[in-house]
Amino acid sequence: MKSLILLFSCLIFGSPLLGVNFAIKGIVKDSKTNQFVPYASIVVLNKDSTFVCGTTTNEEGLFHLKANA
């Protein structure tokens, strides 16, 4: 599988996520073929790389992530 990099800079460079409610939705596409990527992993990490929350895309490359970090 082609490697994909998802960067949520607004979460990474923002204030710590402890006690913050947030929702992220989007679509994952391959940068070379522009095709949707089904079942890709979506992960949100703290600055120290600890896991906050995650989900996977559906068969059409869509994801919706809600968290109470």
Residue pairs with C-beta under 8 A, 6 or more apart in sequence:
2 30
2 32
4 28
4 30
4 31
4 37
4 40
6 28
6 42
8 24
8 44
11 17
11 22
11 24
11 44
12 45
12 47
16 46
16 47
17 44
17 46
17 52
17 67
17 69
18 69
19 69
20 69
21 66
21 67
21 68
21 69
22 66
22 67
22 69
23 64
23 65
23 66
23 67
24 42
24 44
24 63
24 64
24 65
25 62
25 63
25 64
25 65
26 62
26 63
27 36
27 57
27 60
27 61
27 62
27 63
28 36
28 37
28 40
28 42
28 57
28 61
28 63
29 35
29 36
29 37
29 61
30 36
30 37
36 57
36 60
36 61
36 62
37 57
37 61
38 57
38 58
38 59
38 60
38 61
39 56
39 57
39 58
39 59
40 56
40 57
40 61
40 63
41 54
41 56
42 54
42 55
42 56
42 57
42 63
42 65
43 51
43 53
43 54
44 51
44 52
44 53
44 54
44 65
44 67
44 69
45 51
45 52
46 52
52 67
52 69
53 65
53 67
53 69
54 65
55 63
55 64
55 65
56 63
57 63
